Amino acid sequence: MVKNGTDVTIFISAATSFDGFDKCTDSEEKKEDKLSADYLNLAIIKDWQDLLKAHEADYHQYFNRVSFQLGESTGTLILFYLQIKDC
């Protein structure tokens, strides 16, 4: 319970034992509970600003890779559509 607080940071950690389609997760040594606990222990010692920066860097690595511009709108596409519609 938090009383008279101004900020709260909630940590959630998850892991899976999946290690590839060709591996048996029951007999392999990859333990998801230990992995999850290790991730959590690494996170809780960091400041939230540092966690946010690391998260953004990781996110941008995958989702800010491509950009494109369509140029300025001239209304040509709308006019073209209206001409086809009237045919």
Secondary structure per residue as TSV (DSSP state, phi and psi in degrees):
chain	resnum	aa	ss	phi	psi
A	1	M	-	360.0	135.8
A	2	V	-	-108.1	128.0
A	3	K	-	-123.6	136.8
A	4	N	S	56.3	27.8
A	5	G	-	-90.7	158.8
A	6	T	S	-111.6	-22.8
A	7	D	-	-138.8	147.5
A	8	V	-	-138.3	133.4
A	9	T	-	-114.0	124.0
A	10	I	-	-108.3	126.5
A	11	F	-	-103.5	130.5
A	12	I	-	-126.9	129.3
A	13	S	-	-126.2	139.8
A	14	A	-	-144.2	151.8
A	15	A	-	-152.4	164.4
A	16	T	-	-132.2	156.1
A	17	S	-	-87.9	-0.6
A	18	F	-	-61.8	127.3
A	19	D	-	-133.8	21.8
A	20	G	-	127.4	151.8
A	21	F	T	-65.8	-22.9
A	22	D	T	-98.4	12.7
A	23	K	S	-116.9	146.1
A	24	C	-	-89.2	114.8
A	25	T	T	-70.1	-21.5
A	26	D	T	-75.7	-33.7
A	27	S	T	-100.5	-9.9
A	28	E	S	-78.7	167.1
A	29	E	S	-88.6	0.2
A	30	K	-	-77.3	113.6
A	31	K	-	-107.0	109.5
A	32	E	H	-65.5	-31.9
A	33	D	H	-67.3	-38.7
A	34	K	H	-70.0	-41.9
A	35	L	H	-58.6	-45.8
A	36	S	H	-62.6	-43.8
A	37	A	H	-64.6	-39.4
A	38	D	H	-64.0	-43.8
A	39	Y	H	-59.6	-43.5
A	40	L	H	-64.7	-43.9
A	41	N	H	-64.0	-33.0
A	42	L	H	-71.9	-33.9
A	43	A	H	-75.9	-40.1
A	44	I	T	-69.8	-14.0
A	45	I	T	-89.9	-3.3
A	46	K	S	-100.3	152.2
A	47	D	-	-72.1	148.4
A	48	W	H	-64.4	-30.9
A	49	Q	H	-65.1	-39.6
A	50	D	H	-67.4	-38.5
A	51	L	H	-63.5	-41.5
A	52	L	H	-63.0	-45.0
A	53	K	H	-60.8	-43.2
A	54	A	H	-65.2	-41.4
A	55	H	H	-62.4	-46.2
A	56	E	H	-63.1	-40.9
A	57	A	H	-63.4	-42.1
A	58	D	H	-65.9	-45.1
A	59	Y	H	-62.0	-48.7
A	60	H	H	-65.2	-27.6
A	61	Q	H	-59.5	-34.0
A	62	Y	H	-99.7	-31.1
A	63	F	H	-112.0	-5.5
A	64	N	S	-117.0	39.0
A	65	R	S	-89.3	-23.9
A	66	V	-	-129.1	140.8
A	67	S	-	-143.5	153.3
A	68	F	-	-151.3	155.9
A	69	Q	-	-126.6	140.1
A	70	L	-	-93.7	-2.4
A	71	G	-	87.6	-175.5
A	72	E	-	-79.1	143.8
A	73	S	-	-76.7	129.0
A	74	T	-	-111.7	-4.7
A	75	G	S	83.1	-1.2
A	76	T	H	-63.2	-40.8
A	77	L	H	-63.4	-42.2
A	78	I	H	-63.8	-44.0
A	79	L	H	-62.4	-41.9
A	80	F	H	-61.2	-44.2
A	81	Y	H	-61.6	-44.6
A	82	L	H	-64.2	-35.8
A	83	Q	H	-68.3	-39.6
A	84	I	H	-67.5	-41.7
A	85	K	H	-61.6	-34.6
A	86	D	H	-77.3	-13.8
A	87	C	-	-66.1	360.0
